[in-house]
């Protein structure tokens, strides 16, 4: 189940909840903070193990993969929040969680209850008030303000990423990419993954899926979305969408009704 909400002061929050499953997410990143609440089983994030009733934090643009521990089943809920929203709630910038697995039974219960209620939309004002309060509690107890790092960017890497992003709706071949940047195909793959954290293929697919999510949120039909994001057909789009997002495009579309308090 998935639900996107737009509340009075908390803009575009995504709530996600699974049943018991063994879904394995490929290497990816989000442009949001993701607060995952492990209901049952154990969820692996890279080399970390988040057990039942723990809170698992993923930072924006943090490259990771998730899956079940030793092929067992797990279920979790997730709240996705933009960095701007986190800054608003905390009244500060550059929030960072040094410990990304949090053992706090009270906060787990509060956030879990709020996530479940988000699917009912019975009292949006109460949901917003309590969510803000508990997010502030989470940040105050477990986060710190990180000095904005001076990031030295590799211009060739940025050019490669930008070229891909500008051509997502067209066919992008590894041969063309490697030639454009003066490398053999396999050298380009190794170079790109070393610098970006993803293979060129996964970077292309992930960003096509992110574009697809935005189009679905804007009300674009699924077939048109599949074509406009560079996939061969709707089935191709749907298969990759479920791998990366955890639900089909149709299920995602059904959860994208935006509610706005007046």
N, C-alpha and C positions, 0 to 999 in steps of 0.2 A: 504494500500500500504506500502511496506517496501523496502528499498534499503540499501545495504551495500557498502561503498566506501572505497577504499584504495588510498589515495592521496600521493603526493610526500613526505611530511613531517608529515602529519596527518594520522596515521595508523588505518585502520579498524573502520570507523565511521558508526553507524547504524542510518538511518533516518526512521521514522515511521509516517504514517498519516492515520487517520480514517475518515470515513464519520460520519454523525449523527448516534449514536447508544446508547444502554443502557447496554453495556457489563460490567460485574462486574468481576474484577480480584480477584482471591483468595489471601489469605495472602502469600506473597512472598518477595524476595529481588533480587537485581541485583548485579553483580560484577562490575558495571560501575556507573558513574554519569549519571543520566537521567534528561534532561532539557525538560520539557513538556510545550507546548504552547497551552493554552486553546482557541480554536477558537470560539466555541459556547457552551452555557449551562454552567453548573457547575460540576466540577469533585471533588469527595470526595477522600481524602487520609487520612485514619484513621479518626481522628476527625477534620481535616482541610478541608476548602472549598475553592477551587480555581475557581474563576469566570472568565467570558469571558475576554479575552485579558490580562490575568495574566500569569506569568512564574512560574512554579512549579518545585522545585528542589528535587530530591531524591539522597541521598548519597549511595555510595557502601555499600552493606551488611545491609542496613537499612530495617528492616522488616516492611512491610506495606501492605495495601490492597486498591484498587481503585474501584470506581464505580460511577454511576450517583447519583445526589442529588434528593432524593424523586422520583425515577423512571423516571425522566425526561431524555431527550436525550442530549448528549454532543458530541462534536468532538474535537480532539486535535492532535497536532503533537509532536513528541518526537525525541530528538537527544541523542543518547547514546554514551558516551565517556569514555575510560578507565582512571583510576587514573593516569597512566603514561602519557597519552596524556594531561590531565589537568595540571600535573606537568610541562610538556614541555611548554605548552602555557603560564603558569603563571611564569615560571622560579623559582618555589619554590615547597615545599612539604607540605603535610598535609593540603591541602586546605579544608575549611569548611564553609558552608553557615549557619549562625545562623538563619536567616529568610529564610524559604524555599518557601514562597509565595512572589513573587516580582511584584510590580506594577510599570512598566516602559514602557510606550507606545512606545517610540522610539526603545528600545531594542527588544520589542516584535515584532514590525514591521520588523526590520532588520533580526532577527532570523527566523521569519515566512517566509519572502521572500527567504532567503537562503535555508530553508528546502524545499520549493516548487520547487526551481530551481534545487535542488539536484536530483529530479526525472527526470529532462530533460537532465542533463549532457552535457550542451551546452558549457560550459567553465570551465573546472576543475580547472585551475590555479586561475581564478577569484574567484571561489567558495571557494577555500582553503584560499586565501588571506583575503577575507571578513569574512569568518567564524573565522579565527584566530583573526582578529581585534575585532570582536564583542564578542568573548569568553573572550578576555583579558579585554574588557570593563566591561563585566558582573562580572568577578572575581575581578577587581580593585574596582568596586563600591559596591559589595555586599558580597564578601568573605573575610575571614581572614585566616592567617596561624596559625594552631593549633599546639601547642606543642605535639609531639608524646606521647600519653598516655602510661603509663606502664600498660599493660593488664595482669591481673592475670588470667590464664586459669585453668579451672577445668579439671584435667587430665581424669577423668571418662567421662565427656561430650565430650572431644576431642577424646577419644577412641571410643565412640559410633558413633560420626560423621564419623570418619575415617573408622570404620568397614562398615558403610552404603555405603560410597563412593567407597570402594574397592569391594563391592558386588552388585553394581547397576544393572549389567546385569544378575543377578540371582533372584530367588524368595526370598524375605525377609519378613518373617512373624513377627508380633508383639510378638507372643508367643516365638519365638526363641530369639528375641532381649531382651525381658524382662528377660528371663531365663539367658541369657549370662551375664546380668548386675545385676543379683540377686534381681529382683523386680517382683511384680505382674504386669500383663499387664496394668492395669489402673493406677497403681502408676508410671510405666515407662512412659506412655503417658503424665501424668501431670508433671513429673520430666523433661522430654525432652522439653516440650513446655515452661516450666518456664525458662529453661536455654538457649534454642535456639531461642525461639520466634515462632516456627512452631511445629505442631504435627509431630511425626515421619513419618506418611503417607505423609504429604505435603512436608516434607524435601526430602523424597525419590523421589516423583513425580517431584518436582522442579528440582532436580539435574539430573534426567533422561532426563528431557526436555532440560536442559542446555547442556548435553552431545549430545543430538539429534541435537541441533542447530549447535554445532561444527562439527558433522558428515556431516550435510547438507552443511555447508560452505565448507567442504572438497570435496564435490561432490558425497557423498555416496547416492545410491538410497534410496527412502523413505521406502520401505518394509524392506530392509536390516537394515536401521537405526532403525526402530521400533523394530526389533528382537534384535538388538545389544544393545539396551538401556533397555531391560528387560520388554517390554510391550508384552501382549498376542498376539496382531495382529496389523495391520496398523490402523484399525478403532479405537482401544483403544488408540493408540498413538496419532492419529489425534484429538480425542475428548479432551484429556488432554492438548495437545499442544495449541489448540485454546483457552482453558480456561486461560492458563497462559500467552500466548504470544499475543493473540488477533487476530491472523490470522491462517489459516490452514498451515500445513507443506508444502503443494504444493505452496501456495502463498508466504511463506517464501523462499522456494527454488527458485522461479522465481525472487525474489528480491536480491539474493545472488551473482549476477554477480559482480566480483571484477574488478574495473577499476584502472589502475596504470599509473600515469604520467611517462613518460620517460625523 
